[in-house]
């Protein structure tokens, strides 16, 4: 089996990304899959440049925030922005970076594993660790029987569970983790799946973003997402109405 490190929801948080990439098991993985929402955050240009520098070992999957960033950058986004940082990030990224994000696939298959951002059929669809089997069956409609593992992100909360003989893995979030502090990611090996967290000095990471990013709301951003961690209970309560719709 190919050893795969899955990094989801980096959200342009360069210090967190660097900490995860420095992990021995990430550095030695055969493949690093980026499970969407890669750049939309306080350091988008630097984040994309670092990931591109890793070469062909990185497999890219587009998330909803990446799609929205492209649409905002190209002036085709017509909805209310989901947050304040995405429109700003869309103004920062270079044309070559916009082109890169625009051509990314929404799903990637490696062996019997499918990697996506939210669900295989939609980059915004919400499914939670405690969603009923009937909901999972709905979002997996049309998925080939040969796919035995589905790996995603989107909700920023890591989990692994069985769904009607399939393994579903959520890699959590590198840049904006919920549930517990520290970037979360997943490692898939012959021995199964490991949900991992990387130690991060949140104060130092926050200071670096404040000093190096030009995002006007960076101090408020780091206070909410680096110096504070939303609990799994808070996140589940916020997401549940969307997961049940």
VEXPAMAR-925381 format. One record per residue (C-alpha): x, y, z. Coordinates in steps of 0.25 Angstrom, whole numbers, plus 5000, padded with zeros to 4 digits. Example, Ala and Ser with C-alpha at 12.3 -4.5 7.8 and 13.67 -1.06 7.14 Angstrom:
BEGIN
PT    c1    c2    c3
PT  5049  4982  5031
PT  5055  4996  5029
// end
This chain:
BEGIN
PT    c1    c2    c3
PT  5000  5000  5000
PT  5004  5014  4997
PT  5006  5022  5010
PT  4998  5035  5010
PT  4998  5047  5019
PT  4985  5055  5017
PT  4985  5070  5020
PT  4972  5076  5020
PT  4967  5091  5022
PT  4981  5098  5023
PT  4974  5111  5021
PT  4986  5119  5018
PT  4992  5117  5032
PT  5007  5115  5028
PT  5013  5113  5042
PT  5003  5101  5044
PT  5006  5095  5030
PT  5021  5096  5033
PT  5019  5089  5046
PT  5012  5077  5040
PT  5021  5076  5028
PT  5033  5075  5038
PT  5026  5063  5044
PT  5035  5050  5040
PT  5023  5042  5036
PT  5019  5053  5026
PT  5032  5055  5021
PT  5034  5040  5018
PT  5020  5038  5012
PT  5019  5033  4998
PT  5008  5043  4995
PT  5003  5056  5002
PT  4988  5058  4999
PT  4983  5072  5001
PT  4968  5070  5003
PT  4963  5084  5000
PT  4962  5098  5006
PT  4977  5101  5004
PT  4979  5115  5002
PT  4968  5124  5007
PT  4974  5130  5020
PT  4984  5140  5025
PT  4996  5135  5017
PT  4990  5130  5004
PT  5002  5133  4994
PT  5013  5127  5003
PT  5005  5115  5006
PT  5003  5112  4992
PT  5017  5114  4988
PT  5022  5105  4999
PT  5013  5093  4994
PT  5016  5095  4980
PT  5031  5094  4984
PT  5028  5080  4989
PT  5026  5075  4974
PT  5019  5063  4969
PT  5018  5056  4983
PT  5007  5065  4986
PT  4993  5062  4981
PT  4983  5074  4981
PT  4968  5073  4983
PT  4960  5086  4982
PT  4950  5090  4993
PT  4939  5100  4994
PT  4948  5111  4999
PT  4958  5109  4988
PT  4946  5110  4978
PT  4941  5122  4984
PT  4955  5129  4984
PT  4956  5126  4969
PT  4942  5132  4966
PT  4945  5144  4975
PT  4958  5146  4968
PT  4952  5145  4954
PT  4940  5154  4958
PT  4930  5143  4956
PT  4926  5141  4971
PT  4911  5145  4973
PT  4908  5141  4987
PT  4911  5147  5001
PT  4925  5144  5004
PT  4926  5133  5015
PT  4936  5141  5023
PT  4944  5153  5022
PT  4958  5147  5019
PT  4954  5140  5006
PT  4951  5153  4998
PT  4964  5158  5003
PT  4972  5145  5000
PT  4966  5146  4986
PT  4972  5159  4984
PT  4986  5154  4988
PT  4988  5141  4980
PT  4995  5142  4967
PT  4989  5139  4954
PT  4997  5126  4953
PT  4992  5122  4967
PT  4978  5125  4963
PT  4980  5116  4950
PT  4985  5105  4959
PT  4974  5105  4968
PT  4964  5106  4957
PT  4968  5093  4950
PT  4969  5085  4962
PT  4960  5072  4963
PT  4949  5071  4973
PT  4952  5056  4976
PT  4964  5048  4974
PT  4965  5032  4975
PT  4977  5025  4979
PT  4975  5010  4979
PT  4962  5007  4986
PT  4962  5021  4994
PT  4955  5033  4989
PT  4959  5047  4994
PT  4950  5059  4994
PT  4947  5071  5002
PT  4933  5070  5007
PT  4926  5058  5001
PT  4929  5051  4987
PT  4918  5059  4981
PT  4918  5073  4987
PT  4929  5082  4992
PT  4919  5088  5002
PT  4911  5076  5007
PT  4912  5074  5022
PT  4913  5060  5028
PT  4917  5058  5043
PT  4923  5047  5051
PT  4909  5044  5057
PT  4901  5046  5044
PT  4892  5034  5042
PT  4895  5023  5033
PT  4884  5027  5024
PT  4890  5041  5022
PT  4903  5035  5019
PT  4896  5025  5009
PT  4890  5037  5002
PT  4903  5045  5000
PT  4910  5032  4995
PT  4899  5030  4984
PT  4906  5025  4972
PT  4920  5023  4978
PT  4926  5011  4972
PT  4926  4998  4980
PT  4941  4997  4978
PT  4943  5010  4987
PT  4945  5004  5001
PT  4951  5017  5008
PT  4946  5031  5007
PT  4955  5042  5012
PT  4950  5056  5014
PT  4951  5069  5022
PT  4942  5081  5022
PT  4937  5081  5036
PT  4951  5082  5043
PT  4948  5071  5053
PT  4956  5058  5051
PT  4949  5044  5052
PT  4949  5030  5046
PT  4937  5022  5046
PT  4930  5010  5038
PT  4919  5013  5029
PT  4913  5000  5023
PT  4926  4993  5021
PT  4933  5006  5016
PT  4943  5013  5025
PT  4941  5028  5025
PT  4952  5037  5030
PT  4952  5052  5033
PT  4966  5057  5034
PT  4962  5069  5042
PT  4969  5083  5039
PT  4983  5087  5039
PT  4980  5102  5040
PT  4967  5103  5048
PT  4965  5091  5056
PT  4953  5089  5064
PT  4951  5080  5076
PT  4966  5081  5082
PT  4978  5090  5079
PT  4988  5087  5069
PT  4988  5084  5054
PT  4981  5071  5051
PT  4984  5061  5040
PT  4983  5047  5036
PT  4992  5036  5032
PT  4988  5024  5024
PT  4997  5012  5024
PT  4997  4997  5023
PT  4993  4997  5038
PT  4981  5005  5036
PT  4978  5020  5039
PT  4984  5028  5049
PT  4978  5042  5053
PT  4989  5051  5057
PT  4992  5064  5064
PT  5004  5073  5062
PT  5009  5081  5074
PT  5009  5096  5071
PT  5013  5108  5079
PT  5000  5116  5076
PT  5006  5129  5082
PT  5018  5129  5073
PT  5009  5125  5061
PT  5000  5136  5064
PT  5011  5146  5065
PT  5017  5142  5052
PT  5004  5143  5045
PT  5002  5157  5051
PT  5016  5161  5047
PT  5016  5155  5033
PT  5002  5155  5028
PT  4996  5168  5022
PT  4981  5163  5025
PT  4975  5175  5032
PT  4967  5166  5041
PT  4979  5157  5045
PT  4979  5160  5060
PT  4964  5157  5061
PT  4967  5144  5052
PT  4978  5139  5061
PT  4970  5142  5074
PT  4959  5133  5069
PT  4966  5122  5061
PT  4980  5120  5067
PT  4979  5125  5081
PT  4965  5119  5083
PT  4960  5105  5080
PT  4945  5103  5077
PT  4941  5090  5084
PT  4935  5078  5077
PT  4922  5081  5084
PT  4921  5095  5079
PT  4925  5091  5065
PT  4915  5080  5064
PT  4904  5089  5069
PT  4907  5099  5059
PT  4908  5089  5047
PT  4897  5080  5051
PT  4886  5089  5044
PT  4894  5088  5031
PT  4897  5073  5032
PT  4882  5070  5034
PT  4877  5079  5022
// end
